[in-house]
Amino acid sequence: MFASYRPILSLLRGTAFLLAATGLHGLLLPLRGQLEGFSTASLGLMGTAWAGGFVTGCFFAPRLVRRAGHVRAFGAFAASGAIVALLTGLIIDEYIWILLRAFTGFTMAGAFMIIESWLNEKSTNENRGAVFGLYMMVTYASIMGGQMIVAGGDVKSASLFMITGILFCLSLIPTAVSTASHPKPLQDVSLDVKGLYVNSPVSAIACVLIGVANGAWGTLGAVYGARIGISTAEIALMMSLVVVAGAAMQLPAGRLSDKTDRRFVLAGLAFGAALFALALFLFEPRSGVFVIVCTAAYGAFAYTLYSIAVAHANDHARAEDFVKVSGGLLLLYGFGTMIGPLLAAGLMGWMRPESLFLATALAHLCLAFYTLLRISRRAPVPIEDRDAFKTQPAERSITPEALRLDPRRKPETNG
């Protein structure tokens, strides 16, 4: 049995290095930029640029992979990530970093799509759920591990940029030496905004607003921590625990949504996230421990919303449309992550560091009130007609290709 998982475990090792590099670089840049005196607007634009590059990569990377092949394309994407990481350590300039960040987003979309398609090819209908679960575990553990490397390094030196480059290079090895057959060509990604809204107005609007809030936090959370004076180790732990708390909360929130109208759970979670965000904005805590506890509680609500929104959309969709609907919602989320950093950066520049949470609270309150409005306009799907809720990886690190690996996808005759 273990032998059947060996090719998958090899690919997951490459995924772990890639995600660790992404987590490390994503936290390192705002911290170093803050030390270098970069403007809040520039730091926000880095997040917008990464999200824009990632969404663009989801559309165009499949064409590049079909032309070059999976192994060579993955090698090019991972090597490009290493080159960009080293360049950001060599050239300390906010405008250059914004450009390079967009390029990183594009290359990472391509690299993730290749690994996800490879995992899908090597899984079967019988073990797809186990493979998907392993992928989730690797995603969260690797991102957190990459971020925690910052706690043990010196943000002022070039060493962490070098380590990021090394991790990107290490991600090349498992695929470069693999003798496994190449997966099928990547499928083109499409986005039907009208169809997504008709299927579920709540989920379509929710994914954009969740992207706004999560994009703001993911880009500027470290800047907030630095400006209120908590240590680098505390910032790394804070950023990691927000995502981990959201992952831990997914299952209980999902099980609750299986027993009632998912929209009530969605609205409740949005109100909970807004409550903790407003508390952080109003009370301006400065104790590292207290900030970490409060932001983790915020993450438990905020980083559970996306999974509930996707589950609600798929309650209304046909089984064969799972990939189309979920992939479209993921892209809407991506567009939201392009807006969030700009909104939060504007408020932080105008007011104070805690205004980051004012930006997220506005997005979550809009989501909560819109969801309550829609509850009165459309009856819920009967419980007996729904699929049971299933957790999913952090949405910032997956592509529409990963959804073909999801066990909720309609089974096929060949993996």
C-alpha positions in Angstrom: 0.0 0.0 0.0 2.8 2.4 0.9 4.4 1.8 -2.5 1.3 3.2 -4.3 1.7 6.4 -2.4 5.5 6.8 -3.0 5.2 8.9 -6.2 2.7 11.1 -4.4 4.9 11.5 -1.4 7.8 12.6 -3.6 5.6 15.3 -5.2 4.4 16.4 -1.8 8.1 16.9 -0.7 8.5 19.3 -3.7 5.3 21.0 -2.7 6.4 21.4 0.8 9.6 23.2 -0.2 7.7 25.4 -2.7 5.1 26.4 -0.1 7.7 27.0 2.5 9.6 29.3 0.2 6.4 31.1 -0.7 5.5 31.6 3.0 8.9 32.8 3.9 9.2 35.3 1.0 5.7 36.6 1.5 6.4 37.5 5.2 10.0 38.6 4.7 9.2 41.3 2.1 6.7 43.4 4.1 9.0 43.2 7.2 12.1 44.3 5.3 10.1 46.9 3.4 8.9 48.3 6.6 12.5 48.6 7.9 13.6 50.2 4.7 10.9 52.9 5.1 8.7 51.8 2.1 5.4 53.6 2.0 2.3 51.8 3.1 0.8 52.2 -0.4 3.9 50.4 -1.9 3.6 47.6 0.6 -0.1 47.2 -0.3 0.7 47.2 -4.0 3.1 44.3 -3.5 0.1 42.2 -2.3 -2.1 43.4 -5.2 0.7 42.7 -7.7 1.2 39.2 -6.3 -2.5 38.5 -6.5 -2.8 39.9 -10.0 0.1 37.8 -11.2 -1.3 34.7 -9.6 -4.8 35.2 -11.2 -3.1 35.9 -14.6 -1.0 32.8 -14.2 -4.1 30.6 -13.7 -5.3 31.7 -17.1 -2.0 31.7 -19.1 0.2 29.1 -17.4 -1.6 26.1 -19.0 -0.5 27.3 -22.4 3.1 27.5 -21.4 3.0 24.1 -19.8 1.5 22.5 -23.0 4.3 24.1 -25.0 7.3 23.2 -22.8 6.1 20.1 -20.9 5.5 19.6 -17.2 9.0 19.0 -16.0 10.7 21.8 -18.0 7.9 24.2 -17.2 8.0 23.4 -13.5 11.8 23.8 -13.6 11.4 27.2 -15.2 8.7 28.4 -12.7 10.6 27.2 -9.6 13.9 28.6 -10.9 12.2 31.9 -11.7 11.0 32.0 -8.1 14.5 31.5 -6.8 15.9 34.2 -9.1 13.2 36.7 -8.0 13.9 35.9 -4.3 17.6 36.6 -4.7 16.9 39.7 -6.7 14.7 41.1 -4.0 17.6 40.6 -1.6 20.1 42.4 -4.0 17.9 45.3 -5.1 16.2 47.0 -2.2 13.7 49.2 -4.1 10.0 49.4 -3.5 9.0 49.8 -7.2 11.3 47.0 -8.4 9.8 44.8 -5.6 6.2 45.5 -6.8 7.2 44.4 -10.3 9.0 41.3 -9.1 6.1 40.4 -6.8 3.7 40.3 -9.8 6.2 38.0 -11.6 6.4 35.7 -8.5 2.6 35.4 -8.4 2.5 34.4 -12.1 5.3 31.8 -11.7 3.8 30.3 -8.5 0.4 29.9 -10.2 2.1 27.8 -12.9 4.2 25.8 -10.4 1.2 25.0 -8.2 -1.0 24.0 -11.2 1.7 21.5 -12.4 2.1 19.9 -9.0 -1.7 19.7 -8.4 -2.3 18.2 -11.9 0.5 15.6 -11.1 -1.1 14.7 -7.8 -4.4 14.3 -9.5 -3.0 12.0 -12.1 -1.4 9.8 -9.5 -4.5 9.5 -7.3 -7.4 7.2 -7.9 -11.1 7.6 -7.1 -10.5 5.3 -4.1 -7.6 7.3 -2.5 -8.4 10.8 -3.8 -9.7 11.8 -0.4 -6.6 10.6 1.4 -4.3 12.4 -1.2 -6.4 15.6 -0.8 -6.1 15.4 2.9 -2.3 15.0 2.7 -2.1 17.9 0.4 -4.0 20.0 2.9 -1.7 19.0 5.7 1.4 19.8 3.6 -0.1 23.2 2.6 -0.7 24.5 6.1 2.4 23.0 7.7 4.7 24.2 5.0 3.3 27.8 4.9 3.6 28.0 8.7 7.1 26.5 8.6 8.3 29.0 6.0 6.9 31.9 8.0 8.5 30.7 11.3 11.9 30.7 9.6 11.7 34.4 9.8 11.6 34.2 13.6 15.1 32.6 13.6 16.7 34.9 11.1 17.8 38.5 10.7 15.4 40.5 8.5 18.0 43.2 8.0 20.5 40.8 6.3 20.4 39.0 3.0 20.5 35.5 4.5 16.7 35.0 4.6 16.5 35.9 0.9 19.2 33.2 0.2 17.3 30.6 2.2 14.2 31.4 0.2 16.2 30.8 -3.0 17.5 27.5 -1.7 13.9 26.3 -0.8 12.7 27.2 -4.3 15.6 25.2 -5.8 15.0 22.2 -3.5 11.4 22.1 -4.8 12.9 21.2 -8.2 14.5 18.0 -7.2 11.6 15.6 -6.7 10.1 16.4 -10.1 13.5 16.6 -11.9 14.5 13.0 -10.8 11.0 11.5 -11.0 10.5 8.7 -13.5 6.8 8.9 -13.3 4.9 9.5 -16.5 3.8 13.0 -17.3 0.2 14.0 -16.4 -2.3 15.1 -19.0 -2.0 18.6 -20.3 -3.4 21.3 -18.0 -6.9 22.4 -18.9 -7.6 26.0 -19.7 -9.3 28.1 -16.9 -12.5 30.1 -17.6 -14.6 32.4 -15.6 -18.3 32.8 -16.0 -19.2 35.6 -13.5 -22.8 35.8 -14.6 -23.3 32.0 -14.2 -21.6 32.0 -10.8 -23.9 34.8 -9.6 -27.0 33.1 -10.9 -26.0 29.8 -9.2 -25.4 31.5 -5.9 -25.4 35.3 -5.4 -24.3 34.9 -1.8 -21.3 32.8 -2.7 -20.2 35.0 -5.6 -20.3 38.2 -3.6 -18.9 36.5 -0.5 -15.8 35.2 -2.3 -14.9 38.7 -3.5 -15.4 40.2 -0.1 -13.5 37.4 1.7 -10.7 38.0 -0.8 -10.7 41.7 0.1 -10.4 40.9 3.8 -7.9 38.0 3.5 -5.8 39.9 0.9 -5.5 42.9 3.2 -4.5 40.8 6.2 -2.1 38.5 4.3 -0.3 41.5 2.8 -0.2 44.0 5.6 -0.6 41.9 8.8 3.2 41.8 9.2 3.4 45.6 8.7 0.7 46.1 11.4 2.8 43.9 13.8 6.0 45.8 13.1 4.4 49.2 13.5 2.8 48.4 16.9 6.2 47.2 18.1 5.9 43.4 18.6 8.9 41.3 17.9 9.7 39.5 14.6 9.2 36.1 16.3 5.8 37.3 17.5 4.8 38.6 14.1 5.8 35.2 12.5 3.7 33.3 15.1 0.8 35.7 14.7 0.7 35.3 10.9 0.9 31.6 11.1 -1.7 31.1 13.8 -4.3 33.1 12.0 -4.3 30.6 9.1 -3.9 27.6 11.4 -6.9 28.8 13.6 -9.0 29.1 10.4 -8.0 25.6 9.3 -8.9 24.2 12.8 -12.3 26.0 12.7 -13.3 24.7 9.3 -14.6 21.3 10.4 -16.8 22.4 13.4 -18.2 25.3 11.4 -18.7 23.0 8.4 -20.5 20.4 10.5 -22.8 23.1 11.9 -23.6 24.3 8.4 -24.6 20.7 7.4 -27.4 20.9 10.0 -28.8 24.3 9.1 -28.9 26.9 6.4 -25.3 27.5 5.5 -26.0 31.2 5.1 -26.7 31.6 8.8 -23.3 30.1 9.6 -21.7 32.3 6.9 -23.3 35.5 8.4 -22.4 34.4 11.9 -18.8 33.8 11.1 -18.6 37.2 9.2 -20.0 39.0 12.2 -17.5 37.2 14.5 -14.6 38.2 12.3 -15.9 41.8 12.2 -16.3 41.8 16.0 -12.7 40.8 16.7 -11.4 43.1 14.0 -13.3 46.1 15.4 -12.0 45.2 18.9 -8.4 45.3 17.7 -9.1 48.6 15.9 -10.7 50.3 18.8 -8.7 49.1 21.8 -5.2 49.2 20.1 -3.5 46.4 22.0 0.3 46.5 22.3 1.1 43.3 24.2 2.5 40.6 21.9 0.7 37.8 23.6 -2.7 39.6 23.6 -2.3 40.6 20.0 -1.5 37.0 19.0 -4.5 35.6 20.9 -6.9 38.2 19.4 -5.7 37.8 15.8 -5.9 34.0 16.1 -9.5 34.4 17.2 -10.0 36.7 14.2 -8.5 34.1 11.9 -10.7 31.3 13.3 -13.7 33.2 11.9 -12.2 34.9 8.9 -10.3 32.0 7.4 -13.3 29.6 7.6 -15.6 31.8 5.5 -14.3 30.8 2.1 -15.0 27.0 2.7 -18.5 27.7 3.8 -19.2 30.0 0.8 -17.9 27.3 -1.6 -20.0 24.6 0.1 -23.1 26.8 -0.2 -22.4 27.3 -4.0 -22.0 23.7 -4.6 -25.3 22.9 -2.8 -27.0 24.7 -5.7 -24.7 23.3 -8.5 -24.8 20.0 -10.3 -22.2 17.4 -9.3 -20.5 17.6 -12.7 -20.1 21.4 -12.3 -18.1 21.2 -9.1 -14.7 22.1 -10.8 -16.3 24.9 -12.9 -18.1 26.5 -9.9 -15.4 26.1 -7.3 -12.7 27.2 -9.8 -14.7 30.3 -10.7 -15.2 31.2 -7.0 -11.5 30.8 -6.5 -10.8 33.3 -9.2 -13.3 35.8 -7.8 -11.5 35.4 -4.5 -8.3 36.2 -6.3 -9.8 39.4 -7.7 -10.8 40.4 -4.1 -7.2 39.9 -2.9 -6.2 42.4 -5.5 -8.5 45.0 -3.9 -8.0 44.4 -0.2 -4.3 45.5 0.1 -5.0 48.8 -1.6 -8.0 49.5 0.7 -6.1 48.6 3.8 -3.0 50.5 2.8 -5.0 53.6 2.2 -6.7 53.4 5.6 -3.4 52.6 7.4 -1.7 55.5 5.7 -4.5 57.9 6.5 -5.1 56.8 10.1 -3.1 54.3 12.1 -1.8 50.6 11.9 -5.0 49.2 13.4 -6.9 50.6 10.4 -6.0 47.3 8.7 -8.8 45.7 10.8 -11.2 48.5 9.9 -10.7 47.5 6.3 -11.4 43.8 7.0 -14.3 44.6 9.3 -16.0 46.6 6.5 -15.7 43.7 4.1 -17.0 41.2 6.7 -19.9 43.4 7.7 -20.9 43.9 4.1 -20.8 40.1 3.7 -22.9 39.5 6.8 -25.6 42.0 5.9 -25.8 40.9 2.3 -26.1 37.2 3.4 -28.9 38.0 5.7 -30.7 39.9 2.9 -30.4 36.9 0.6 -31.8 34.6 3.2 -35.2 36.3 2.9 -35.0 36.0 -0.9 -34.2 32.4 -1.5 -35.1 29.2 0.3 -32.2 27.0 1.5 -31.3 23.7 -0.2 -32.9 20.8 1.8 -30.4 19.1 4.0 -30.9 15.7 2.5 -30.0 17.1 -1.0 -26.6 18.5 0.1 -23.2 16.9 0.1 -21.5 16.8 3.5 -19.1 19.7 4.1 -15.4 19.0 3.5 -12.5 21.1 4.5 -10.0 22.5 1.9 -6.5 24.0 1.7 -5.7 27.6 2.2 -7.2 29.3 -0.8 -4.2 31.7 -1.3 -2.0 28.7 -2.2 -4.2 26.6 -4.5 -5.3 27.0 -8.2 -8.4 25.7 -10.1 -6.3 22.6 -11.0 -6.3 21.5 -7.3 -10.1 21.3 -7.4 -9.8 18.3 -9.8 -8.2 16.5 -6.8 -11.0 17.3 -4.4 -13.1 14.2 -3.5 -16.3 16.2 -4.0 -15.5 16.2 -7.7 -17.6 13.8 -9.8 -15.7 10.5 -10.1 -14.0 9.6 -13.4 -13.0 6.3 -14.8 -9.3 7.1 -14.7 -8.0 9.0 -11.6 
